Amino acid sequence: MKTLEKLLQQNRTIRVIGFDDAPFENRRGACVNVAGVVCAGTRFEGMVWGTVQKDGDDATEVLSQLLLQSKFYEQVHLVLIDGLAVGGFNIINLPELAQRLERPCVCVMRKLPDMAAIEQALENLPDTAKRLDLIHKAGPIHTQTPFYFQAQGCNPDTVGKVLERLTFTGHVPEALRLAHLIGSAIMTGESGKRA
């Protein structure tokens, strides 16, 4: 499979999957749906749908299996996640996800995280130290306006350029924007505002 650098140099289409969680019940252990939208550049090509546990520890396993067991795996060059956690604080092990999928994995954020607030919230959950460790393992936060991101398995400078190419409108790559809209529509009957 060609690297992101090569795909950019050759002006080739970059296929990406973007994962985002759908709205969910605010009770510990609730099932949380996750949408994975596959795009060729900014064009929708397909989707996977799965379930994680709210504030659980199964996000890395579920996301990796959703892609590995899908018909899209061989085509996808890059994995994007909307934030480092799904279903509250079900935190993704970004290096492990990149290793399992053998693809670059990038956590995209709309704004810089408030680490003091996150640490305080994690005190209310089991395995606080383990969850904090996963946050730190994701690596440094990079900025390439308008994006904030953490990246594993790829060069951050390249990622910034790729994110620009994968974004049609606003500050979010199209695969993540669509995952958010679809998840909201399925769970609430209409797409959400924050896409």
C-alpha positions as CSV (number, residue, x, y, z in Angstrom):
1,M,0.0,0.0,0.0
2,K,1.3,3.5,-0.9
3,T,2.2,5.8,1.9
4,L,0.3,9.1,2.5
5,E,3.4,11.0,1.3
6,K,3.4,9.1,-2.0
7,L,-0.4,9.6,-2.5
8,L,0.0,13.3,-1.9
9,Q,3.0,13.6,-4.3
10,Q,1.2,11.7,-7.0
11,N,-2.1,13.6,-6.4
12,R,-3.9,10.2,-5.9
13,T,-7.2,9.7,-4.2
14,I,-6.9,9.1,-0.4
15,R,-9.4,6.6,1.0
16,V,-10.2,7.2,4.6
17,I,-12.5,5.8,7.3
18,G,-13.8,8.3,10.0
19,F,-15.2,7.0,13.3
20,D,-17.6,8.9,15.5
21,D,-20.0,7.8,18.2
22,A,-23.8,8.4,18.0
23,P,-25.8,10.1,20.8
24,F,-26.1,7.7,23.7
25,E,-27.8,7.2,27.1
26,N,-26.0,8.8,30.0
27,R,-25.7,5.7,32.2
28,R,-22.5,3.7,32.8
29,G,-22.4,0.5,30.7
30,A,-24.9,1.7,28.2
31,C,-24.5,0.5,24.6
32,V,-23.1,3.3,22.3
33,N,-23.3,3.0,18.6
34,V,-20.3,4.0,16.5
35,A,-20.4,4.9,12.8
36,G,-17.4,4.4,10.5
37,V,-17.8,6.3,7.2
38,V,-15.5,5.5,4.3
39,C,-14.7,8.3,1.8
40,A,-12.6,8.5,-1.3
41,G,-11.3,12.0,-0.7
42,T,-14.5,13.8,0.3
43,R,-16.9,11.4,-1.6
44,F,-19.0,9.0,0.5
45,E,-18.3,5.4,-0.4
46,G,-19.6,3.2,2.4
47,M,-20.1,2.7,6.1
48,V,-19.7,0.3,9.0
49,W,-21.7,0.3,12.2
50,G,-20.8,-1.1,15.6
51,T,-21.3,-0.9,19.4
52,V,-19.0,-0.1,22.3
53,Q,-19.7,0.2,26.0
54,K,-20.1,3.6,27.6
55,D,-17.0,4.4,29.6
56,G,-15.8,0.9,28.9
57,D,-12.5,-0.3,27.5
58,D,-13.5,-2.1,24.3
59,A,-13.1,0.8,21.8
60,T,-9.8,-0.2,20.3
61,E,-10.9,-3.8,19.8
62,V,-14.3,-2.8,18.3
63,L,-13.0,-0.2,15.9
64,S,-10.2,-2.5,14.7
65,Q,-12.6,-5.4,14.1
66,L,-15.1,-3.1,12.3
67,L,-12.5,-2.2,9.7
68,L,-10.6,-5.5,9.6
69,Q,-13.8,-7.5,9.0
70,S,-15.2,-5.1,6.4
71,K,-14.8,-5.1,2.6
72,F,-13.2,-1.7,2.9
73,Y,-10.0,-2.7,4.8
74,E,-7.8,-3.2,1.7
75,Q,-8.8,0.1,0.2
76,V,-8.4,2.4,3.3
77,H,-5.2,4.4,3.6
78,L,-5.9,6.3,6.8
79,V,-8.1,6.0,9.9
80,L,-9.6,9.1,11.5
81,I,-11.3,9.2,14.9
82,D,-13.3,12.2,16.2
83,G,-11.6,12.7,19.5
84,L,-9.6,10.0,21.4
85,A,-12.6,8.5,23.1
86,V,-16.0,7.1,22.1
87,G,-19.0,6.6,24.4
88,G,-17.9,9.0,27.1
89,F,-14.4,7.8,28.2
90,N,-14.0,4.6,26.3
91,I,-10.5,5.7,25.3
92,I,-8.8,4.4,22.2
93,N,-5.3,3.1,22.3
94,L,-4.1,5.0,19.3
95,P,-0.7,3.2,18.8
96,E,-2.3,-0.2,19.2
97,L,-5.0,0.7,16.7
98,A,-2.4,1.8,14.2
99,Q,-0.4,-1.4,14.8
100,R,-3.4,-3.7,14.5
101,L,-4.8,-2.1,11.3
102,E,-1.3,-1.5,9.8
103,R,-2.6,1.9,8.8
104,P,-1.9,5.5,10.1
105,C,-4.4,6.4,12.8
106,V,-5.2,10.0,13.6
107,C,-7.4,11.5,16.4
108,V,-8.9,14.8,15.2
109,M,-10.1,17.4,17.7
110,R,-12.1,20.6,17.1
111,K,-10.3,22.4,20.0
112,L,-7.5,21.6,22.4
113,P,-8.6,19.3,25.2
114,D,-8.9,20.7,28.8
115,M,-6.6,18.1,30.5
116,A,-7.4,19.3,34.0
117,A,-11.2,18.7,33.4
118,I,-10.5,15.4,31.8
119,E,-8.3,14.2,34.7
120,Q,-11.0,15.3,37.2
121,A,-13.7,13.4,35.2
122,L,-11.6,10.3,35.0
123,E,-11.4,10.2,38.8
124,N,-15.0,9.0,38.8
125,L,-14.2,6.0,36.7
126,P,-12.4,2.7,37.4
127,D,-8.8,2.3,35.9
128,T,-8.1,6.1,36.0
129,A,-4.4,5.6,35.7
130,K,-4.8,3.3,32.7
131,R,-7.1,5.7,30.9
132,L,-4.7,8.6,31.5
133,D,-1.8,6.4,30.2
134,L,-3.8,5.8,27.0
135,I,-4.3,9.6,26.5
136,H,-0.5,10.2,26.9
137,K,0.3,7.2,24.6
138,A,-1.6,8.9,21.8
139,G,1.3,11.3,21.5
140,P,1.7,15.1,21.3
141,I,-1.1,17.2,20.0
142,H,-0.2,18.9,16.6
143,T,-1.7,22.0,15.2
144,Q,-2.1,22.8,11.5
145,T,-4.9,25.4,11.4
146,P,-7.7,24.7,11.6
147,F,-6.9,21.2,12.8
148,Y,-5.7,19.8,16.2
149,F,-4.7,16.2,16.0
150,Q,-2.6,13.3,17.4
151,A,-1.1,10.9,14.9
152,Q,0.4,7.4,15.1
153,G,2.0,5.6,12.1
154,C,2.6,8.8,10.0
155,N,4.4,12.1,9.8
156,P,2.4,14.9,11.4
157,D,3.3,17.4,8.6
158,T,1.9,15.0,6.1
159,V,-1.2,14.4,8.2
160,G,-1.9,18.2,8.2
161,K,-1.9,18.3,4.4
162,V,-4.0,15.1,4.1
163,L,-6.6,16.5,6.5
164,E,-6.9,19.6,4.4
165,R,-7.5,17.5,1.3
166,L,-10.1,15.4,3.1
167,T,-12.1,18.4,4.2
168,F,-14.9,19.8,2.1
169,T,-16.4,22.3,4.4
170,G,-15.6,23.6,7.9
171,H,-13.0,22.3,10.2
172,V,-13.7,18.5,10.1
173,P,-12.7,16.0,7.4
174,E,-15.7,14.9,5.5
175,A,-15.6,11.2,6.7
176,L,-15.9,12.4,10.4
177,R,-18.6,15.0,9.5
178,L,-20.7,12.4,7.8
179,A,-20.2,9.8,10.6
180,H,-21.5,12.4,13.1
181,L,-24.5,13.4,10.9
182,I,-25.4,9.8,10.2
183,G,-25.1,8.6,13.9
184,S,-27.2,11.5,15.1
185,A,-29.9,10.9,12.4
186,I,-30.1,7.2,13.2
187,M,-30.4,7.7,17.0
188,T,-32.5,10.9,17.2
189,G,-34.4,11.0,13.9
190,E,-32.4,14.0,12.5
191,S,-28.8,15.0,12.0
192,G,-27.1,17.0,14.7
193,K,-25.8,20.6,14.6
194,R,-22.1,20.0,15.5
195,A,-20.9,18.6,12.2
